[in-house]
Structures are given as structure tokens and as C-alpha cells.
Amino acid sequence: MARIIDTPLIAGDGGSCDPRTVHGAWGALDAAAQRGLAHTHAVQAATDHLYEKVKHVIPAIEWPAYAPLIAAINEMKRAKNAVILAHNYMTSEIFYCVGDFRGDSLQLAREAAETGAEIIVQAGVHFMAETSKCLAPEKTVLIPDTRAGCSLAASITGADVRLIKARYPGVPVVTYVNTSAEVKAESDVCCTSSNAAAVVEWAARTWNSDRVICIPDEYLAKNVAAQTGVKIIAWHGRCEVHERFTAEDIAEMREAHPGLVVLAHPECPPDVMAASDFAGSTAALQDYVTEKRPGKVVLLTECSMSDNVAATAPDTDFIRPCNLCPHMKRITLEGIYDALREMKHEVTIPEDVRVRAKRAIDAMLALPKEKPRAFEVGRPEVAVELV
């Protein structure tokens, strides 16, 4: 088990692309020491049980770099009546050791709406924090790093949506949650990758329309079109993580790893979806692994997802192509600690925008809860109208 230290721990790099080794245990240890935190017997007693969840990704020699921050964060949460919403793309020491609620953006949105805590710390990116604020305006919502953005959210503005609606009057607007509050405010209903196909079908029925505007992810829109038969009007936005995967990558991995099961996120290009064995949201991918227990698997999504799912599927061998989200990786233990201690980086939204954005989010949350829907792979690509 991790030893107790009174002097700085020297931790090796190990050559991994894991963000813990980029600014690594060195950075975490410096961060703890700079904040007057040490790995004491009390800290060890408070965190030993948490280490069991992350020992597959954090060597025991490095754990004392993280444990003081983890213990301090968990103590502050209790003292301040705070909760941390941890997205599936968070590194494991955040996801398992300080996260109170864990999951995809839909799961976290539901938790934000229902939690009795006074403070929400969003361990995710800025649009997620805005969603929490939309749903819980009376609560203080903090984002540990204001630079934690999203390529999809940055690809479209509220003004863009107004122009689209003017071009296609009467056509319902389904907006992915990976957008700013001002974009949601111009929308009819939100969706996540867990329910995108179901929401598009619902919008088509409710508005009695054979067309639906589905923004801003071009690939998600194309993949939804292939699943639903609804004519889709789409935007040119793409996720900078998922757009990098290719069908050629899959062919090479299958050749190198016979028997590999390939699971893809629907923000991937359609040819990647077609070459995969299963496709769905991060929640659906996790459910597949925990229920099917494949011997060897690759998750075509942000690479911390594999670390987090591996904790619940120790008998599965994970092949890990490392596509990091640079925005998600701006969220660190020290950033969470500072945000809670100093109550800084509070997320605010103009009330008129918040009310209209909440209406679109509420429309999504009001739909019947269902298990995250898988995307049927192998379907032919369907053309969408790009604006």
C-alpha cells in the first residue's frame, strides 16, 4: 500500500500519454505541498479505500501525491454541502475519488436538477456547468478551470441558430447538450448521445414534420439520420476527439489484436460506426462492457473512459488508443480544491437566457427515461442537409 511521506515523492514518468504523467504525479505532489497538504496517517486512513478503485491506473508509489488533495476535497464537500459531478471523461482519481455523481452528460444533468447540495462543482467542461446552472439557478455552480471548453460548443452561436430557424421556419430544433446556454435558449429541445435518436423521432412526431434540425455535431446528426429515417438538417460542428478516429484505425487494431471488440461513440464518423461492433453513448459503452464482459475491447472515445470502465471490468483487456480531450484534462484535483476553497469560477447566465435554455433542457428531461439506446452499426450512411 502507499507509504506515508514527509518529503517530496520522486515519481517516474513511465512514458504514458496519461495526463497524470504529462504534468504528472510531480505536478500533483507540488500542488499538494504548495497548499500545505501532506500525506499523513489521517490522510491515509481517509483514502485507502478509494485507492482500491484506481490502483489499476495509479502506481502505489504515486498515490501519496494525490491522497492529500483527495482527502481535503472530500472534507470541504462535507463542510460546505457541496457535490462534484464527474463526467465519464475525468481521470480516475477525480472520477472515483472525489466525484459524488458519475456518468454521461444526461445522467449529470438529472443529478444537477435533483441534488440537495448548495454547491455544485462541475468536473467536466463549461457547457455542462451551464446546464447545471440552468437547472439549479439557486445553487452556486463552480467550474474548476474556465478554459475547459468544447470544440462543438465553440462551433455555433445563438445567432447562428436564429438564422437557421429563419431559413427553415416551423422545423423543430434539436440541440445537442454540447452547446452553450445561448444556443440551447434558441432551441426546442435538447438531446444527448444517449437519447439523440429518440428525441429526434419525438420532435418529428410532435411537430408533425418529416425534417428535424439536429445541431451542432455533423457526425452525430448523420448517425441519427441512419437510425431514424428522419430527414436531418445539420451543422458543420465536430468533436476534436472523435473525428480523429478512422476506419483504417479499426482495421489496424483488429489485425494487431485478434478477437477485438470495437465500441464507438456516435460522434465518430459514419465509416467508423460502420466498422465497429457496437455504438452508443458513454453510458451505453460502459453498460456493454459491464454486461457483455468482452475479453478484449477498444472504446473509440476519450481515453480516460477506458480507465474508468476498467475499474468495473477487471477481466477485460482494454486496448487504448489515446485520444485525449484537452479541455476535459484542464480539470485537475488541484483545480477542484482551489475552486471549493476559494469559491471561485462561479458560472452565471443571464436570466432570460437561462429560462429559455431550461425550457429546452426540461423538454428533454420530461421524456420517458429509458436505457441508453444503442446505435445499430452497419447501416448505410444517409445524406443530411448541411447548413
N, C-alpha and C positions, 0 to 999 in steps of 0.2 A: 504494500500500500504506500501511498505518497508519504514522504518523510516531512517532518517539521523543520523549517529552516529559519535561521535568524540572520543569514547573509544572503546576498543575491544568488539566485539559482542560475547556473550556466546551462542553457538548453541548446541542443543541436538543431540544425535546420532540417536534415533528413531528405532534402531535395524534392519535397512535395509541392504541389501547386495549391494546397490547402492554405487559406488566408491566415490560419494560425501560424504558419511558418514563413509567411511573407513579411509581416511585421511582428509575428510570431509570439512564442512564449516570452521572448525577450521583451516585446512591447507590453504584454500583459503584466509581466513582473515589474517592469519600470512603472507602469500605470498604477499598480497597487502600492508600490513603495512611495511614489510621489503623493499618494493620497493618505499616507500614514497607516496603510493596512499591511499586516503581516500574517504569515501562515502559523498561527498559534494552535495550541491544543484545543481551544474552544472552537476555532475555525474548522479544524479537522473533524471534531465531533459533529459539527453542524452540516458538514458537506460530504462526509464519507459515503453516505447512502446515495448521493447524487452522482458520485464518480462512477458508480456501477453502470449508469446509463451511457456514459461517454468514454469508457475505458477502451473501447474499440477504435477510437479516433484520437484520444489524447493519452500519450505515454505517461506512466505514473510519475516519472521524473519531472514532467512539466506541470502536473496538476497543482502544485503549490503556487504556481504563477496565477492561476485562475481562482482558486478557492477563496482567498480573502475578498475579492470583489464580489463573488457569488454570495458569500455569507453576508456581506454588508448590504448588498442589494435586497436580499430576501428579508433582512431585518428592517430596512427602510420601508419596504412594501407593507409590512405589518403595522409599522408605526404611523404611516401616512394613509392607510386604507387605499392602497394602490394595487393595480394589477398590470401585468405585462402580457400583451397579445403578441405571440410569437408565430410568425409565418413559417411555413414549411421550408423556406429557403434560408432561414437563420442557421448559423453554425451551431453545432450540437451543444456547446457549453451555454449558449443562450437559450436554445430551444428546450432542452431538458432540465437545465439547472436553475433558470430564473423565470422561464415562461409559465404563466398560470393557465393560459388557454393557448392551444396549439392547433394549427390547421391551415387550410387554404383561405382565400380572401372571403369566401361566403361564410365559412364557419366563424371567422373572426368578426365579420360584420354582425352576425347574430349575437355573439358574445358581447360586443360593444353595446348593443341595444339593450341587453338584459342584465349586465353586471350591476351590482350594487356598490361597487367601488366609487370613490370620489375622484380618483386619478387614474387615467389610462396612459400607459406608456406603450407606444406602438413600435414593436420590434419588427419593422418592415419598412416600406417606403412611404413617401409623403402622401400619395393618393389614399393609402389605407388609413393614415391618421386623419385625413379629411373625412373619410367615410365614417370613422368613429365619431368625429365631432358632429357630423350631420345627424347621426342617430342619437347622440347623447350630449346635447348642447349645454346641459347644466354641469357636465363634468369637465375637469381640466384634462386636456389631451396633450401629451408631450411626444415629440419626435426626437430621438437622441442625436440625430445629425440632420441638419436642414438640407444638406447636399444629397440626401438619399432620394433621388428622383426615379424616373422611369422613362425609357425611350418611347413607349406607347403613349403615356400621358403627355409627353412633350410634343407628340406629333400632331395634336389637334387642339383647337381652342373653341370657346363658346361661340365666337364669331363665325368660325368655320361651320359649326352645326347649324347656326341660323341660316347661312347661305345654302346649305344642303336642304334644309326644310323648305326654303323658298323655291328651290328648284323642283322639289318633289312634294308638293302640298298634299296633305292628307295621308302620307305614308308614315307608318309608325317608326319611331326611332328607338332602337335597342342599343344601349351603350354599355360596353364592357366596363367593369368596375375599375380597370386600369386607366382611369381618366381623372382629370381634376374635377373639383366640385362645380366649377363654372360650366364644364361640359355636361355633367350629369344634370345640371339645372335646365339645360335646353332639351332634355331627353324625355321620352315617355316612360321608359322602364330600363332598369339596369340588368345585367347578367354577369355571371362568372363562367369560367370554363366548365364548372360542374353542371351548370344548368342552361348553357347558351342555346342548345338546340331546342330544349323545352320552352324557353322564353320566346324564341323566335316563332315557334309554332303557335304559342299562345297569342302573341301580338298579331300574327296574321289572322287568327280566328276572331279576336276581339275587335280588330279594326276592319274585318271583312275585306282584307287586302291580299292580293297574290304577291305583293312585294313588301319587303321589310328593309329598312336602313339598319345595317349592323356595323357599328364603328367602335374603335378605330383599327382593330387588328385585321389586316388583309387576309392572313392565313387562317385565322380563326373563322372569319366570315366564309372563306372558301370551303373550309372543312364542315361548317354548319350547313352550307348550301348542299353539300353532298349527302348530308344526313337527313335533311328535311324535305327537299323538293320545293322549298320556298324560294322565290327569286330574291336574290340578295343584292342590295346596293351597298358597296363597301368603300373603305378609305385605304390610303396607302401606308398606314402605320404597320410597324413590325417590331417584335421583341428582339433586342440585340443579342439575347442569349439563344433563343430558339431558332432564329433564322440562320444561324451558323451550322446547324446540323444538315447533313445531306444524305441522300440515298446511297451514295458511294461510301460514306462513313459506315453505314449499316452493313453493306456488303463486306467491307474490310473487317469489321468486328465479327461478323458471322464466320468468316474464313479463319480468323485467328482464334475464335472461341466456339468450337462446335457445340451445338445444343443450346446456344444463347437465346434467351427470350428477350425480345426488344419491345420496350414500352415507351410510347411517345406522348408528349403533351400536345394538345391541339393548336398551340401557337406555332408548331413546326410546319414547314412547307408541306403541301399535299403529297408530294412524291415520297417524303419521309414517312408520312402517315401510311401510305400505301405499302411501304416496305416493312412496316412494323407488325408485330403480333397482336398488339393491344394499344389503344389510345384513350386518353381521358385526362381529367384534371389531376392536380397533385393528390387530391383526396382519393380519386379513383385509382391512381397508380399505387398509392400506399395500400388501398384495400386489396388490389390484385395480388401484391406481393405477400401480404399477411394471410390472405385466404388461400391462394394457389401454391404458395411456397415453392416457386421455381428453383431449380438447382443453381442456375446461372442466369443473371439478368442484367440488363443495362437500362437505366432510366434516362431518356433523352429530354432532359430538363436541367435546371440549375443544379450544380454538382453537390451542394450541401444536402439536397434531398436524399441522396443515396446514404449519406452518413446517418441521417435521422431515421430512415426506414430500416437500415441495417440493425439498429438497436432492438427492433421488434422482430427481426427475421435473422437470427444469428446463423442459421444453417444455409442461408442463401449466399452465394458468391456474387458480389457486385462488381461488374466491370464499370470503370468510372472515367469516361471522357470528361475532362474538366472544363466545362463552360461556366465560368463564374459570372454572376451579376455584380458589376462594380458598385451599383447603388445599394443593393442589399448588404454588401460587405462593408459599407460605411457604418453599419450598426455594430457596435462593439460593447463588451461588458463595461469598459470604462466610460463610454458614451452614455450608456444607460445609468450608470452610477451617478455621473455628473448631472444628468437631466433630472433625476429624482432628488438629489441632494440640493441642487440649486433651483429646482423648479423652472428650468429654462427650456427654450424652444417650444413654447406653447403654440398650438395650432389654433388659428382663428379663421372664421369665414364670415363674410358679410351676411347679415341675417336674411335678406331677401334671396340671396344665392343659396344659402343653407336650406331654407324652407322648400325651394323648388327642387333642389338636389335630393332632399329627403323624400320628396314625393316619388321620385323615380326609384330610389332605393327601396322604399316601402312597398312599391308595386311589385318588386321582385320578391321581397321577403314575405309578402302576402300569398304568394303562390304555394301550393301544397309542397311540403317537404318530401323529398324523395332521395333515394340513394344516388350518389353522383353517377350520371349517365355516361356509359362508355360510348366512344365513337367507333362505329363499325369500320374496321380497316378494310382496304382492298376495293372500296367503292371507286368508280371512275370520277375523276375531277370534274366539277361543274363550274362553268364560267360565271363570274359575277360582274356586275357593272361597277367599275371603279370611278370615283369622283375625286 
